[in-house]
């Protein structure tokens, strides 16, 4: 991440991937914020006693490549746009630094909880049909019509509170690309902050800091925002128009 983030992060102690996996938060509540990248430094400064930062081999910023799938008529996008309470997203996520890839189903239920399940994509899991079994178990519907719908890339820094009950992700350098590579949009000045927590987690120091800086939660889906930016001329975007306009105010 740029120097604005690198400087305050140097004061944070690191934690390992094993530490983080011990508190996976696969069933959680999410709160998201959009801020200019330049605000990340005041967001972070002084919170080093509350959080640690994920560190692997001296690296604290990691690149995520994600491929989202949808039906030809964009059913999953439209389910979100139309406010369907029980909905899901299907994606492959690749972690560049570790080389790992996972097939993930991310569900949002009618209690506004996010439930994520995934299976590693390895020669073994693909050869013994774990992937089709995983999809059938998670979705209970045919996925043969699912097609690549959107590529998303960004860099992530992950913080975790001392109890492991809260995780903060700071995503920057967002870029969206159509499956054929013909269309692309970059958001270099926008940071997406996501606070992930159990509902009974005590007050969040990071949320309090964001509130003090005048930041308010916003609904934000990378898949829906990227789809709206690239394919808004073809699809309904009414639900997302205020958010898409706010991106231009931040610097899109």
C-alpha positions as CSV (number, residue, x, y, z in Angstrom):
1,X,0.0,0.0,0.0
2,X,1.2,3.5,-0.4
3,X,3.2,5.5,2.1
4,X,0.0,6.9,3.7
5,X,-0.8,3.5,5.0
6,X,2.7,2.1,5.3
7,X,3.8,4.6,7.9
8,X,1.1,4.0,10.6
9,X,1.1,0.3,10.0
10,X,4.7,0.0,11.0
11,X,3.6,0.6,14.6
12,X,1.3,-2.5,14.5
13,X,2.5,-5.9,15.7
14,X,2.1,-8.7,13.2
15,X,0.0,-11.8,13.5
16,X,0.3,-15.0,11.4
17,X,-2.1,-16.7,9.0
18,X,-2.5,-19.5,11.6
19,X,-3.5,-16.9,14.2
20,X,-6.1,-15.5,11.8
21,X,-7.4,-18.9,10.8
22,X,-8.0,-19.7,14.4
23,X,-10.8,-17.1,14.3
24,X,-12.1,-17.5,10.7
25,X,-15.4,-15.4,11.1
26,X,-17.0,-17.4,8.3
27,X,-20.4,-16.6,9.8
28,X,-20.5,-12.9,10.6
29,X,-21.9,-9.4,10.4
30,X,-20.2,-7.0,7.9
31,X,-20.1,-3.2,8.0
32,X,-18.5,-1.4,5.1
33,X,-17.1,2.1,4.5
34,X,-15.8,4.0,1.5
35,X,-13.1,6.5,2.2
36,X,-10.5,8.3,0.1
37,X,-7.1,6.5,0.3
38,X,-5.6,9.7,1.8
39,X,-7.8,9.1,4.9
40,X,-6.3,5.7,5.8
41,X,-3.5,7.2,7.8
42,X,-5.7,9.1,10.2
43,X,-8.0,6.0,10.4
44,X,-5.1,3.9,11.5
45,X,-2.9,6.1,13.6
46,X,-3.0,5.4,17.4
47,X,-4.9,2.0,17.1
48,X,-1.9,-0.2,17.4
49,X,-2.8,-1.3,20.9
50,X,-6.2,-2.5,19.7
51,X,-5.2,-4.5,16.6
52,X,-2.5,-6.6,15.0
53,X,-1.8,-6.9,11.2
54,X,-1.5,-10.0,9.1
55,X,2.1,-10.5,8.1
56,X,3.6,-13.3,6.0
57,X,7.4,-13.3,5.3
58,X,7.6,-9.6,6.1
59,X,4.7,-8.7,3.7
60,X,1.6,-6.9,5.0
61,X,-0.2,-6.1,1.8
62,X,-1.6,-8.9,-0.3
63,X,-3.1,-9.1,-3.8
64,X,-6.4,-10.7,-4.4
65,X,-7.6,-11.8,-7.8
66,X,-11.3,-12.7,-7.9
67,X,-13.4,-14.1,-10.7
68,X,-17.2,-13.9,-10.2
69,X,-19.7,-16.1,-11.9
70,X,-23.3,-15.4,-12.9
71,X,-26.0,-16.7,-15.2
72,X,-26.3,-15.2,-18.7
73,X,-29.1,-12.9,-17.5
74,X,-27.1,-11.8,-14.4
75,X,-29.5,-13.4,-11.9
76,X,-27.1,-13.1,-8.9
77,X,-26.5,-9.4,-9.7
78,X,-30.3,-8.8,-10.0
79,X,-31.1,-10.7,-6.8
80,X,-28.9,-8.2,-5.0
81,X,-30.2,-5.2,-6.9
82,X,-33.8,-6.2,-6.2
83,X,-33.1,-6.6,-2.5
84,X,-33.6,-10.4,-2.3
85,X,-33.0,-11.3,1.4
86,X,-31.5,-14.7,0.9
87,X,-28.9,-14.4,-1.9
88,X,-25.4,-15.7,-2.8
89,X,-22.4,-15.0,-4.9
90,X,-20.1,-17.5,-6.5
91,X,-16.5,-16.8,-7.1
92,X,-13.0,-18.1,-7.4
93,X,-10.5,-16.2,-5.3
94,X,-6.7,-16.4,-5.9
95,X,-4.1,-15.2,-3.4
96,X,-1.1,-14.2,-5.4
97,X,1.5,-14.2,-2.7
98,X,0.7,-17.8,-1.5
99,X,-0.5,-19.1,-4.8
100,X,-3.7,-20.6,-3.3
101,X,-7.1,-20.6,-5.0
102,X,-10.5,-21.3,-3.5
103,X,-14.0,-21.7,-4.9
104,X,-16.2,-19.7,-2.6
105,X,-20.0,-19.4,-2.0
106,X,-20.8,-16.2,-0.1
107,X,-24.3,-16.1,1.2
108,X,-26.3,-13.2,2.7
109,X,-29.3,-14.4,4.8
110,X,-32.4,-12.7,5.9
111,X,-30.8,-11.8,9.2
112,X,-28.1,-9.8,7.3
113,X,-25.4,-12.2,8.3
114,X,-22.7,-13.2,5.8
115,X,-21.9,-16.9,5.7
116,X,-18.9,-18.0,3.6
117,X,-18.0,-21.5,2.6
118,X,-15.2,-22.5,0.3
119,X,-13.2,-25.4,-1.1
120,X,-9.5,-25.3,-2.2
121,X,-8.9,-25.6,-5.9
122,X,-6.2,-28.2,-6.2
123,X,-5.6,-31.1,-8.5
124,X,-6.8,-33.4,-5.7
125,X,-10.1,-31.6,-5.1
126,X,-10.8,-31.3,-8.8
127,X,-9.9,-34.9,-9.6
128,X,-12.1,-36.5,-6.9
129,X,-15.2,-34.4,-7.7
130,X,-15.1,-32.4,-4.4
131,X,-16.0,-29.2,-6.3
132,X,-19.3,-30.5,-7.9
133,X,-20.2,-32.0,-4.5
134,X,-19.4,-28.7,-2.8
135,X,-21.6,-26.7,-5.2
136,X,-24.5,-29.1,-4.9
137,X,-24.3,-29.0,-1.1
138,X,-24.1,-25.2,-0.9
139,X,-26.4,-24.1,-3.7
140,X,-28.8,-27.0,-4.3
141,X,-29.3,-26.0,-7.9
142,X,-27.6,-26.6,-11.2
143,X,-24.6,-24.4,-11.9
144,X,-24.0,-25.5,-15.5
145,X,-25.3,-22.1,-16.8
146,X,-22.9,-20.1,-14.7
147,X,-20.4,-18.1,-16.7
148,X,-17.5,-15.9,-15.9
149,X,-19.0,-12.4,-15.2
150,X,-16.4,-10.1,-13.7
151,X,-12.7,-10.0,-12.8
152,X,-11.8,-8.0,-9.7
153,X,-8.3,-7.2,-8.4
154,X,-7.3,-5.3,-5.3
155,X,-4.7,-5.1,-2.5
156,X,-5.7,-5.9,1.0
157,X,-4.3,-5.3,4.5
158,X,-6.0,-7.2,7.3
159,X,-6.2,-6.2,11.0
160,X,-7.5,-8.3,13.8
161,X,-8.4,-7.4,17.3
162,X,-6.7,-9.0,20.3
163,X,-9.6,-11.4,21.0
164,X,-9.9,-12.5,17.4
165,X,-13.6,-11.5,17.4
166,X,-13.2,-8.6,14.9
167,X,-11.4,-8.3,11.7
168,X,-10.8,-5.1,9.6
169,X,-9.9,-5.3,5.9
170,X,-8.5,-2.3,4.0
171,X,-8.8,-2.7,0.3
172,X,-7.2,-0.4,-2.2
173,X,-6.2,-0.3,-5.9
174,X,-9.5,-1.8,-7.0
175,X,-9.8,-2.6,-10.6
176,X,-12.7,-4.3,-12.5
177,X,-12.4,-6.0,-15.9
178,X,-14.9,-7.7,-18.1
179,X,-14.3,-11.5,-18.8
180,X,-13.2,-10.7,-22.4
181,X,-10.8,-8.0,-21.2
182,X,-12.4,-5.4,-23.5
183,X,-13.7,-3.2,-20.7
184,X,-12.0,-2.0,-17.5
185,X,-12.5,0.5,-14.7
186,X,-9.9,1.4,-12.0
187,X,-10.6,3.1,-8.6
188,X,-7.1,4.2,-7.5
189,X,-8.3,6.8,-5.0
190,X,-10.9,4.7,-3.2
191,X,-10.4,2.5,-0.1
192,X,-13.0,0.0,1.0
193,X,-12.9,-0.6,4.7
194,X,-14.9,-3.6,6.0
195,X,-15.4,-4.5,9.7
196,X,-16.3,-8.1,10.2
197,X,-17.4,-9.2,13.6
198,X,-19.6,-11.5,15.7
199,X,-22.8,-9.7,16.6
200,X,-21.9,-9.8,20.3
201,X,-18.5,-8.3,19.8
202,X,-17.9,-5.3,22.2
203,X,-17.6,-1.8,20.8
204,X,-15.1,-1.5,17.9
205,X,-12.3,1.0,18.3
206,X,-12.0,1.2,14.5
207,X,-15.7,1.9,14.0
208,X,-15.5,4.6,16.7
209,X,-12.5,6.1,14.9
210,X,-14.4,6.1,11.5
211,X,-17.4,7.8,13.2
212,X,-15.2,10.5,14.7
213,X,-13.8,11.2,11.2
214,X,-17.3,11.6,9.8
215,X,-17.4,8.3,7.9
216,X,-20.7,6.5,7.7
217,X,-21.4,2.8,6.7
218,X,-22.5,2.2,3.1
219,X,-23.7,-0.9,1.4
220,X,-21.0,-2.0,-1.0
221,X,-20.6,-5.1,-3.1
222,X,-17.5,-5.3,-5.3
223,X,-19.3,-7.5,-7.7
224,X,-22.4,-5.3,-8.0
225,X,-20.3,-2.0,-8.2
226,X,-18.0,-3.4,-10.8
227,X,-20.9,-4.8,-12.8
228,X,-22.7,-1.5,-12.6
229,X,-19.7,0.5,-13.7
230,X,-18.9,-1.8,-16.6
231,X,-22.4,-2.9,-17.7
232,X,-24.8,-0.3,-16.3
233,X,-25.9,0.5,-19.9
234,X,-27.3,-3.0,-20.2
235,X,-28.6,-3.7,-16.7
236,X,-30.8,-2.1,-14.0
237,X,-28.7,0.0,-11.6
238,X,-31.3,2.1,-9.8
239,X,-30.5,0.7,-6.4
240,X,-26.8,1.4,-6.8
241,X,-26.9,4.8,-8.5
242,X,-26.2,6.9,-5.4
243,X,-23.2,4.7,-4.6
244,X,-21.9,4.8,-8.1
245,X,-22.2,8.7,-8.1
246,X,-20.4,8.8,-4.7
247,X,-17.4,7.0,-6.3
248,X,-17.0,9.9,-8.7
249,X,-17.0,12.3,-5.7
250,X,-14.2,10.3,-4.1
251,X,-12.1,10.3,-7.2
252,X,-13.3,7.7,-9.7
